[in-house]
Amino acid sequence: MGKEKGIGILIFILAFLVLIYYTWGLVILQNPWFGQAVQDWVLATFAAGLLRDIFLPDPMFLIILPVWLAAVLIAVIAMWIGWTMITTPAPEPLEDFDFEEEKVAEGKKPEEKKPEEKKPEEKKPEGKKK
C-alpha cells in the first residue's frame, strides 16, 4: 500500500470518528425525547474523570470548537497567501522582454516579416456560347 493510501485511510478514520462524536454529543445527548436517559446512563456508567468528560461533552464546546477551527484554518490560509506574496519576486515586465533574443537563445530562427503577396484577380466566368 502506498503512502498516499495510508494517509487517506487515516483521514477517513479520523473524519468518521469526528462524525460519530458530534452525532453523539449534539444529536443523541441533546435529544429532547431520550437525551436525558442517555445522559443518566453515562453518569451511572463512568466515574467522574476523563471518560465521563469524553462521553458527556458540553454542547457549547462542540459548537465552539468547529467555529474556532474554521477561523484558524482561514487565518492560516491567509497567512500562507501573504507569505507567498512577500517571498515571490516580481515578474519581469513583458514590454522590456525581447522575444527575438529569446528565440535565438533557444536555437530558433526569428520570424521575418514576409511581404504581402498579391493575389491574382479572379476571372469572371464568361456567358455560355451557343
N, C-alpha and C positions, 0 to 999 in steps of 0.2 A: 504494500500500500504506500502510495506517495505521501509526501509531507503535506501537500495541499488537502488530500482527503482526510488525513488525521486532524488537521486544523478544522476542516469542515464538520467532522463528527463532533469535535469538542464544542464548536459554536452551536451546533444543533442541540446537543445535550444541555448546554447551559441555557439556551433560549427556551427549551422545553421545561426545564426546572423553574425558570422565572415565570413562565406561563402558569404552571401549576401553583406556584406560591402566591401569585397575585390573585388567581381564581380562589384559592383557599382564603386569603386574607380579606379580599374585598367583596367577594360574592357569597361564599359559604358562611363565613363568620358574621357578616353584616346582614344576612338574610332575615327579614322580619318574621318568617314562619318557623324556621328551625335553627336560626343562628345562635340564640341563647342556649339551646340544648347542646350544640356543638361546643360553645364556649365553656359550659359547665363540665362537659366531658374532658376538655383539655385541662381545666383546673383540677379535676379529680385524678387525672391520669399522670400528669407531670408535676413534680415538686417544684417549688419556686427556684428559678435559676435560668440558665441559658436555654434549655429545651422548651420551657414554658414560654419564654420570650420569643422563641422562634415560631412556635405553633400558635401563639396568641399575640400577633403583632398589633401595634397601634395603627388603626386605619389612616390616621393623618401621616404617619411615617410612609405608608405605602403610596400615598398621594404626593407627598413632598419629594420623595426620592426620585421618581422619573422626571419630575419637573426640573429638579436640580441637575440631574444627569443631562437632560436636554440642553439646559443653559450652559453647562460646562462644555458639552460637545460643540455647540455653536461657537463658543468663545475660542476653543482650541482650533477649530477650522479657520476662524477669522485671524487668529494669531499666525497660523501656518501660511495663509494667503499673504498677510502683511510681511512676514519674514521672507517669503519668496520674492515679493516685490522689492524689498530692501536689498536683497543679495543678488538679484539678477541684473547684469549690466544692461544698459540701454542699447537697443539695436542701432546699427549704423543707418543713417538716413539713406533712402533709396536714391535721392537726387544726386548725392555725391558718389554714388557707386557707378563705376564704368563697366557696363555689361560686356563691351567688346574685349576688354582686357581679361575678363573672367573666361570668355570663350577661348582666347588664345592660351591662357594658362591651362585649360582643360584639354588642349590639343585640337580644338575645333577651329575651323576657319570662320572668321567673322562673316556674317551675311552681307553681301554687297547689294546695293540697290540696283535693280535692273531697270533699264529704261523701258517705258511702256511701249509695247508693240502695238502697231496699228492693225486693227482687224480689217480684212478685206471686206469691201462693201458687198452686201448680198444683192444678187441679181434677182430682179422680179421675173417671175415666170411669164413667158410670152403667151399670148392667147392661142387657142387651138387653130391650126391651119387646116383648111378643107381642101 
